[in-house]
Amino acid sequence: MTAMMRQIRKQTLTIGLALAATLAAAGARADGLTPAIVSDPLTGVALDGMDPVSYFTDPEPQQGLPDYEYDWRGAAWYFVNAANRDVFARAPETYAPQFGGHSAMSLARGYLSDGDPRIYLLVADRLYLFYSAANREAFELSPAAALDAARANWARLAPTLQASRDPAGPADNPAQIKP
């Protein structure tokens, strides 16, 4: 009987994790709120662990390490080294993806969807993520118009997002850097 109970618990846990993953893939949360910063719903890590500074400094973005973690706006951000982490900590708005990592083209079209950290553009020294390569290509046809529409829709949609767990921001809490 005990072995059967353990098996049932394992199956229940597996079903629960599968449901959480399905909700995350759909851009939803169990509480009905979309997070302000797109992050893994199980780990809380932004950009799938990619180093946000590396988008600006390397030919391709680099996978960050949990050893160089920084918490900002309710998400954990990983970096390839302490120098990148410290640069981000001084000016996170410069390096973090715009619109909290939501797809810029989806926003231009009037709705929220998570951006994919592997599908991105740097425009005017800002990082924009996209849901798909086709989304990015559509954006590239008229970036100025797409950004104007995305900004207008972001102003309307951003207040509906889950509030940040770090309202004071990183400057007021330097202890957020993981030693």
Backbone hydrogen bonds in HBPLUS format (Angstrom, degrees):
<---DONOR---> <-ACCEPTOR-->    atom                        ^
c    i                          cat <-CA-CA->   ^        H-A-AA   ^      H-
h    n   atom  resd res      DA  || num        DHA   H-A  angle D-A-AA Bond
n    s   type  num  typ     dist DA aas  dist angle  dist       angle   num
A0005-MET N   A0001-MET O   3.01 MM   4  6.31 152.0  2.10 147.0 154.6     1
A0006-ARG N   A0002-THR O   3.00 MM   4  6.29 157.0  2.05 150.9 156.7     2
A0007-GLN N   A0003-ALA O   3.03 MM   4  6.25 156.1  2.09 144.9 151.3     3
A0008-ILE N   A0004-MET O   2.99 MM   4  6.25 156.0  2.05 148.0 154.2     4
A0009-ARG N   A0005-MET O   2.96 MM   4  6.24 156.7  2.02 148.3 154.6     5
A0010-LYS N   A0006-ARG O   2.92 MM   4  6.19 157.1  1.98 150.2 156.4     6
A0011-GLN N   A0007-GLN O   2.96 MM   4  6.20 159.4  2.01 149.0 154.4     7
A0012-THR N   A0008-ILE O   2.90 MM   4  6.11 155.5  1.96 148.1 155.2     8
A0013-LEU N   A0009-ARG O   2.89 MM   4  6.10 160.7  1.93 150.6 155.5     9
A0014-THR N   A0010-LYS O   2.87 MM   4  6.07 160.2  1.91 149.8 155.6    10
A0015-ILE N   A0011-GLN O   2.92 MM   4  6.11 161.1  1.95 148.9 153.8    11
A0016-GLY N   A0012-THR O   2.92 MM   4  6.12 158.0  1.97 147.0 153.5    12
A0017-LEU N   A0013-LEU O   2.89 MM   4  6.15 159.3  1.94 153.5 158.5    13
A0018-ALA N   A0014-THR O   2.92 MM   4  6.10 156.6  1.98 148.1 155.0    14
A0019-LEU N   A0015-ILE O   2.91 MM   4  6.12 153.1  1.98 147.7 155.0    15
A0020-ALA N   A0016-GLY O   2.98 MM   4  6.23 158.6  2.03 146.8 152.5    16
A0021-ALA N   A0017-LEU O   2.94 MM   4  6.15 157.5  1.99 147.6 153.6    17
A0022-THR N   A0018-ALA O   2.94 MM   4  6.13 152.2  2.02 143.8 151.5    18
A0023-LEU N   A0019-LEU O   2.93 MM   4  6.19 161.9  1.96 154.1 158.3    19
A0024-ALA N   A0020-ALA O   2.95 MM   4  6.15 156.4  2.01 145.7 152.5    20
A0025-ALA N   A0021-ALA O   2.90 MM   4  6.11 156.7  1.96 146.5 152.7    21
A0026-ALA N   A0022-THR O   3.05 MM   4  6.28 140.9  2.21 141.7 152.2    22
A0026-ALA N   A0023-LEU O   3.17 MM   3  5.08 124.8  2.50  91.5 105.7    23
A0028-ALA N   A0023-LEU O   2.88 MM   5  5.16 156.6  1.93 161.1 153.5    24
A0027-GLY N   A0024-ALA O   2.92 MM   3  5.02 156.2  1.98 104.1 111.5    25
A0032-GLY N   A0029-ARG O   2.84 MM   3  5.17 162.2  1.87 116.0 120.3    26
A0162-GLN N   A0034-THR O   2.84 MM 128  5.81 171.4  1.85 153.4 156.4    27
A0038-VAL N   A0100-GLY O   2.79 MM  62  6.04 170.6  1.80 171.5 169.7    28
A0040-ASP N   A0045-VAL O   2.92 MM   5  5.34 162.0  1.95 139.7 140.8    29
A0044-GLY N   A0040-ASP O   2.71 MM   4  4.96 149.4  1.80 141.6 149.8    30
A0076-ALA N   A0044-GLY O   2.82 MM  32  5.87 170.4  1.82 149.0 152.4    31
A0046-ALA N   A0076-ALA O   2.79 MM  30  5.92 163.9  1.81 163.3 165.5    32
A0049-GLY N   A0046-ALA O   2.95 MM   3  5.95 164.8  1.97 131.8 135.3    33
A0050-MET N   A0047-LEU O   2.82 MM   3  5.25 168.2  1.83 120.8 124.9    34
A0064-GLY N   A0049-GLY O   2.69 MM  15  5.47 152.5  1.76 145.6 155.3    35
A0051-ASP N   A0062-GLN O   2.80 MM  11  5.68 169.9  1.81 170.8 172.6    36
A0054-SER N   A0051-ASP O   3.15 MM   3  5.41 128.6  2.43 103.5 116.2    37
A0056-PHE N   A0053-VAL O   2.96 MM   3  5.61 147.1  2.07 117.3 125.7    38
A0058-ASP N   A0054-SER O   3.00 MM   4  5.25 156.9  2.05 139.2 140.2    39
A0065-LEU N   A0079-PHE O   2.92 MM  14  5.59 162.1  1.96 123.0 122.2    40
A0068-TYR N   A0065-LEU O   3.01 MM   3  5.68 156.2  2.07 118.6 124.5    41
A0079-PHE N   A0068-TYR O   3.02 MM  11  5.27 127.2  2.31 135.1 150.3    42
A0178-LYS N   A0069-GLU O   3.21 MM 109  5.54 173.3  2.21 156.8 155.0    43
A0070-TYR N   A0077-TRP O   2.91 MM   7  5.21 146.6  2.03 145.5 155.3    44
A0077-TRP N   A0070-TYR O   2.83 MM   7  5.21 153.7  1.90 143.4 152.3    45
A0072-TRP N   A0075-ALA O   2.96 MM   3  5.57 159.9  2.00 162.6 165.1    46
A0075-ALA N   A0072-TRP O   3.15 MM   3  5.57 157.1  2.21 113.2 120.0    47
A0085-ARG N   A0081-ASN O   3.23 MM   4  6.52 161.8  2.27 147.6 153.0    48
A0086-ASP N   A0082-ALA O   2.89 MM   4  6.08 158.7  1.93 150.8 156.1    49
A0087-VAL N   A0083-ALA O   2.96 MM   4  6.20 152.9  2.03 148.8 156.3    50
A0088-PHE N   A0084-ASN O   2.97 MM   4  6.18 164.5  2.00 151.6 155.5    51
A0089-ALA N   A0085-ARG O   2.92 MM   4  6.14 157.7  1.97 147.9 154.5    52
A0090-ARG N   A0086-ASP O   3.20 MM   4  6.41 140.0  2.37 138.8 147.3    53
A0091-ALA N   A0088-PHE O   3.06 MM   3  5.31 132.7  2.29 103.8 116.5    54
A0094-THR N   A0091-ALA O   3.04 MM   3  5.59 146.0  2.16 115.4 124.7    55
A0095-TYR N   A0092-PRO O   3.15 MM   3  5.36 124.8  2.47 101.6 114.4    56
A0096-ALA N   A0092-PRO O   2.84 MM   4  5.72 164.0  1.86 166.1 168.7    57
A0098-GLN N   A0127-LEU O   2.77 MM  29  5.93 171.5  1.77 172.8 169.7    58
A0101-GLY N   A0098-GLN O   3.16 MM   3  5.89 168.5  2.17 120.1 123.7    59
A0102-HIS N   A0099-PHE O   3.07 MM   3  5.52 167.4  2.08 117.7 121.6    60
A0115-GLY N   A0101-GLY O   2.83 MM  14  5.50 142.1  1.98 146.2 151.5    61
A0103-SER N   A0113-SER O   2.75 MM  10  5.64 165.9  1.77 158.7 163.7    62
A0107-LEU N   A0103-SER O   3.04 MM   4  6.26 158.7  2.09 147.6 153.4    63
A0104-ALA N   A0129-LEU O   2.98 MM  25  6.23 159.8  2.02 174.1 168.1    64
A0108-ALA N   A0104-ALA O   2.97 MM   4  6.25 149.8  2.06 140.3 149.1    65
A0109-ARG N   A0105-MET O   3.02 MM   4  6.28 135.5  2.22 139.7 151.1    66
A0109-ARG N   A0106-SER O   3.04 MM   3  5.03 128.7  2.31  94.1 108.2    67
A0111-TYR N   A0106-SER O   3.05 MM   5  5.56 174.1  2.05 140.0 138.1    68
A0110-GLY N   A0107-LEU O   2.87 MM   3  4.89 154.7  1.94 102.2 110.7    69
A0116-ASP N   A0130-PHE O   2.82 MM  14  5.68 168.2  1.84 130.5 130.9    70
A0119-ILE N   A0116-ASP O   2.87 MM   3  5.38 165.3  1.89 122.8 127.9    71
A0130-PHE N   A0119-ILE O   2.95 MM  11  5.58 142.1  2.10 163.8 159.8    72
A0121-LEU N   A0128-TYR O   2.96 MM   7  5.37 147.0  2.07 149.2 156.8    73
A0128-TYR N   A0121-LEU O   2.93 MM   7  5.37 163.3  1.96 165.8 169.5    74
A0123-VAL N   A0126-ARG O   2.89 MM   3  5.29 154.5  1.96 152.5 155.5    75
A0126-ARG N   A0123-VAL O   3.00 MM   3  5.29 129.2  2.27 105.6 118.8    76
A0136-ARG N   A0132-SER O   3.11 MM   4  6.50 155.0  2.18 146.1 152.2    77
A0137-GLU N   A0133-ALA O   2.91 MM   4  6.20 158.0  1.96 149.9 156.0    78
A0138-ALA N   A0134-ALA O   2.96 MM   4  6.16 156.2  2.02 146.6 152.5    79
A0139-PHE N   A0135-ASN O   3.03 MM   4  6.28 154.4  2.10 146.0 153.1    80
A0140-GLU N   A0136-ARG O   2.95 MM   4  6.23 153.8  2.02 149.5 156.4    81
A0141-LEU N   A0138-ALA O   3.26 MM   3  5.40 145.4  2.38 100.1 109.5    82
A0142-SER N   A0139-PHE O   3.19 MM   3  5.85 143.1  2.33 115.6 123.0    83
A0146-ALA N   A0142-SER O   2.96 MM   4  6.12 164.2  1.99 158.9 164.2    84
A0147-LEU N   A0143-PRO O   2.83 MM   4  5.93 160.7  1.87 149.4 154.3    85
A0148-ASP N   A0144-ALA O   3.00 MM   4  6.21 156.3  2.05 146.3 152.8    86
A0149-ALA N   A0145-ALA O   3.02 MM   4  6.25 165.7  2.04 151.5 154.7    87
A0150-ALA N   A0146-ALA O   2.82 MM   4  5.98 158.4  1.86 148.8 155.9    88
A0151-ARG N   A0147-LEU O   2.86 MM   4  5.95 163.0  1.88 149.6 153.6    89
A0152-ALA N   A0148-ASP O   3.09 MM   4  6.28 159.3  2.13 146.1 151.7    90
A0153-ASN N   A0149-ALA O   2.93 MM   4  6.14 164.3  1.96 152.5 156.8    91
A0154-TRP N   A0150-ALA O   2.75 MM   4  5.86 149.3  1.84 147.4 157.0    92
A0155-ALA N   A0151-ARG O   3.01 MM   4  6.20 155.1  2.08 145.3 150.8    93
A0156-ARG N   A0153-ASN O   3.13 MM   3  5.06 124.5  2.46  92.2 106.3    94
A0157-LEU N   A0153-ASN O   2.78 MM   4  5.99 156.6  1.83 152.4 159.5    95
A0158-ALA N   A0154-TRP O   2.74 MM   4  5.33 163.5  1.76 146.4 150.8    96
A0160-THR N   A0157-LEU O   2.91 MM   3  5.53 151.9  1.99 120.2 129.0    97
A0161-LEU N   A0158-ALA O   3.06 MM   3  5.42 163.6  2.08 115.8 121.1    98
A0169-GLY N   A0166-ASP O   3.12 MM   3  5.62 145.2  2.25 112.5 121.8    99
A0173-ASN N   A0170-PRO O   3.03 MM   3  5.19 157.6  2.08 107.8 115.0   100
A0176-GLN N   A0173-ASN O   3.18 MM   3  6.03 161.3  2.21 124.7 126.7   101
A0177-ILE N   A0174-PRO O   3.37 MM   3  6.29 173.7  2.37 123.5 123.8   102
